[in-house]
Every structure is written in structure tokens, then in C-alpha cells.
Amino acid sequence: VHALADPQTGTLTAVDVTDASGGETLARHPLGPGDVVLGDRGYAHARGIAAAKARGAEVVVRVNPHAIRLCDPERTVIDVLSREPQVGLTGVTTWDVTIPIPPEKATRSHRSWPLEKAEDWVPARISAARTRDQSVIWVLTTLPAGVASACEVMDLYRVRWDVELLFKRLKSLLHLDALPVRRGGPTARSWIYARLLAAALAQRLAPGSGAFPPWGYRLR
């Protein structure tokens, strides 16, 4: 179940049900101009980010530096993890980057295709801050610096936790995690759709009260 949710209302806005081969990508969601989409590391892929930008949306995603190729503004590959010592104990450290969009026939590895074959280049920023245990969290955004500062981007990413809470409600209240039929059985998809329909009706009857991100301190 691939869900798009509005954290301001706590409600589902779009759902796509696939088989196990349907991967996470921003390209499958209905995005448009003015949208800012938040995603976890599963959505930090170049083609998905490019698809969101092509529709006029901006992106804020947590990044696994091993899973996406990033370049500096001069289009030279950079090793993000090598910059971890530059991240302070407090505050946010940020760098301007560009994302090379791989060709359609590129291999699955983001490191094995030549940059001169990139279909496009997406300007972005990558920000880093340390968590309470001093590990580093990396967040990538296409939002211009004049629209959202690095601190505001990190603060905004915390709102993504509302998606986790939404799925927790779907599992605990509607038992979406307890499929009573075989996964490949003929009624599995119908059972899932019935639960999602119940969730949509419940949200219309009792709308959410707004975003509820986890506790944290404001970064300065």
C-alpha cells in the first residue's frame, strides 16, 4: 500500500495498491505545483525526485548517501559521508548539490553509469544535523534557500512522522497488517481495498486535528 497523506489533516489523499514488486517512488503519486512532498529514505531516488519536480512539486526526503549519486554545483561527484566530520554538534550544516538523473536504461547501481549520459540535472541542497545520540541525519530538498532555510527544512522533515502514525492507526484499528487470506489469493486485494475504504469514510466523519510531529528542539 503506497499512500500519500496530508499531515495538516492526518488523512489519506491518494493510495496505490501494488504487488510485492511495486517499489517506492514519488513518480506514482499525484503531485502538482505548490506541493511539498515529504518522504523517507525509500523515496530518495533520482528518477522519483525528477518526476516530482517535473510536475511542479518540491521534495524533502531523508537520504541514504549510499543509494543516490550527488554532485557539487560544478557536476563533480562528491562523497557526502566524507563530510560528516564537518557536521557540528548543534545546528545544521548544508551544501548545495546537483542530482544527475540516470538514463532510462541505466543499471540498478547508481554508481555504474557515466555522468555524461545523465538525462537531466536537478539542483538541490543536502542538510545534515546530529541526533541526540550524535549520529548524523541527512535530508535532501529541492526547496530554494529563499523559501526554506536549512533549519526549517530539518524541522519540516519531522512532520513526516505523521505518515508513520497514519499507518499505525490503519494497522491497530483496521487490522491492515493482518491479512486473513493468502497474499496471492483472489480476495486479498478486495480485503485491502475494503479496509482503505473504511479508513477514508472514518476520516470524513472524524477529520484529524493537524500535524503531530515527534518531540524535538528547534534547531538554530
C-alpha positions in Angstrom: 0.0 0.0 0.0 1.6 3.2 -1.2 -0.1 6.1 0.5 0.0 9.9 0.1 -1.3 11.7 3.2 -1.9 15.3 4.2 -0.1 16.0 7.5 -2.3 19.1 8.1 -5.4 16.9 8.3 -3.9 13.5 9.0 -5.9 12.0 6.1 -5.2 9.9 3.1 -5.2 11.8 -0.2 -4.1 9.1 -2.6 -3.5 5.3 -2.4 -1.9 2.9 -4.8 -2.0 -0.9 -4.1 0.6 -3.0 -5.9 2.1 -6.4 -5.7 5.4 -7.0 -3.9 7.3 -5.8 -7.0 5.9 -2.3 -6.8 8.7 -0.1 -5.4 8.5 3.1 -3.5 8.8 6.2 -5.8 7.5 9.7 -5.9 6.6 9.1 -9.5 3.5 7.1 -8.6 1.8 9.8 -6.6 -0.4 12.7 -7.9 1.7 15.8 -7.2 1.4 19.3 -8.6 2.6 22.9 -8.4 2.7 24.2 -4.9 3.1 20.8 -3.3 5.9 20.0 -0.9 6.2 16.2 -0.5 8.0 14.6 2.4 9.4 11.1 2.2 11.7 8.7 4.0 14.9 7.1 2.6 12.9 4.7 0.3 11.8 7.7 -1.8 15.3 9.3 -2.1 15.9 8.2 -5.7 16.9 10.4 -8.6 14.1 9.5 -11.0 11.4 9.9 -8.4 12.7 13.3 -7.4 12.9 14.3 -11.0 9.3 13.2 -11.6 8.1 15.3 -8.7 10.0 18.3 -9.9 8.6 17.8 -13.4 5.1 18.2 -12.0 6.0 21.4 -10.2 6.3 19.9 -6.7 9.2 20.3 -4.3 10.8 17.5 -2.3 12.1 17.0 1.2 13.5 13.4 1.7 15.8 11.7 4.1 18.8 10.3 2.3 20.9 7.2 2.4 24.1 8.6 0.9 25.0 5.1 -0.4 21.8 5.0 -2.5 21.9 8.2 -4.5 24.7 9.9 -6.5 25.2 13.5 -5.7 27.4 16.1 -7.3 28.5 19.6 -6.5 27.2 22.6 -8.5 30.1 22.0 -11.0 28.7 18.5 -11.6 31.6 16.7 -9.9 30.7 13.6 -7.8 31.0 14.2 -4.1 31.3 11.7 -1.2 28.7 13.0 1.2 29.8 10.7 4.0 33.3 12.1 3.9 31.9 15.4 5.0 30.4 14.0 8.2 33.2 15.4 10.4 32.2 18.9 9.3 28.7 18.5 10.8 28.6 20.4 14.1 27.3 19.0 17.4 24.4 21.5 17.2 22.7 23.3 14.4 22.6 22.4 10.7 25.3 22.1 8.1 24.2 22.4 4.5 25.7 22.1 1.0 24.4 22.9 -2.5 24.3 19.8 -4.7 23.0 18.7 -8.1 21.3 15.4 -8.7 22.2 13.6 -12.0 19.1 11.8 -13.4 20.2 8.5 -14.8 19.2 7.4 -18.3 16.2 5.1 -18.7 18.4 2.1 -19.5 20.9 2.6 -16.6 21.9 -0.3 -14.4 20.4 -0.7 -11.0 23.6 0.6 -9.4 23.7 4.4 -9.2 27.5 4.3 -9.5 27.9 2.4 -12.7 26.7 4.7 -15.4 28.7 7.7 -16.8 27.6 11.2 -15.9 27.7 12.4 -19.5 24.6 10.2 -20.1 22.5 12.0 -17.4 19.1 12.9 -18.8 18.8 16.0 -16.6 20.3 17.7 -13.5 18.2 18.8 -10.6 19.6 21.5 -8.2 19.1 20.7 -4.6 20.5 21.1 -1.1 21.6 18.5 1.4 21.5 19.3 5.1 23.0 17.4 8.0 22.3 17.6 11.7 23.2 15.4 14.7 20.6 13.5 16.6 20.5 13.1 20.4 23.0 10.2 20.2 25.3 12.2 17.9 24.6 10.2 14.7 24.0 12.2 11.6 20.7 12.5 9.7 20.9 13.6 6.1 18.0 15.4 4.5 17.8 16.4 0.8 15.5 19.2 -0.5 14.8 20.9 -3.8 13.2 23.9 -1.9 15.2 27.1 -2.7 17.1 28.6 0.3 15.0 31.7 0.0 11.8 29.7 0.6 13.0 27.5 3.5 16.2 27.7 5.5 18.3 24.6 6.3 16.8 24.7 9.9 13.3 25.0 8.6 13.9 22.0 6.2 15.0 19.8 9.1 12.1 21.0 11.2 9.7 20.2 8.3 11.1 16.7 7.9 9.9 15.8 11.4 6.3 16.2 10.2 6.8 13.1 8.1 6.3 11.1 11.3 2.6 11.7 10.8 2.7 9.2 8.0 4.0 6.6 10.4 1.2 7.4 12.8 -1.3 7.1 10.0 -0.1 3.5 9.2 -0.1 2.7 12.9 -3.8 3.6 13.0 -4.5 1.6 9.9 -2.9 -1.4 11.5 -4.1 -1.1 15.0 -7.7 0.0 14.3 -8.4 -1.6 10.9 -6.0 -4.5 11.1 -4.4 -3.8 7.8 -1.4 -5.7 8.9 -3.3 -9.0 9.5 -4.3 -10.2 6.0 -6.8 -13.1 6.7 -6.3 -14.6 3.3 -3.4 -15.9 1.2 -1.2 -13.0 0.0 -1.7 -14.1 -3.6 -5.3 -15.2 -3.1 -8.1 -13.8 -5.2 -9.7 -11.9 -2.3 -6.5 -10.3 -0.8 -6.8 -7.1 -2.9 -10.5 -6.7 -2.2 -9.9 -7.1 1.6 -7.3 -4.4 1.5 -9.5 -2.0 -0.5 -12.3 -2.6 2.0 -10.1 -1.5 4.9 -8.9 1.5 3.0 -12.4 2.5 2.1 -13.3 2.2 5.8 -10.4 4.5 6.6 -11.5 7.1 4.1 -15.0 7.1 5.5 -13.8 7.4 9.1 -11.6 10.3 8.1 -14.6 12.1 6.5 -16.7 11.5 9.7 -13.9 12.5 12.1 -11.3 14.7 10.5 -7.8 14.9 12.0 -6.7 17.7 14.3 -3.5 18.6 12.5 0.2 17.5 12.3 1.7 15.9 15.4 5.4 15.6 14.9 7.6 13.9 17.5 9.2 15.9 20.3 12.3 17.8 19.4 14.1 21.1 20.0 14.1 23.8 17.4 17.4 24.0 15.5 19.3 27.3 15.4 
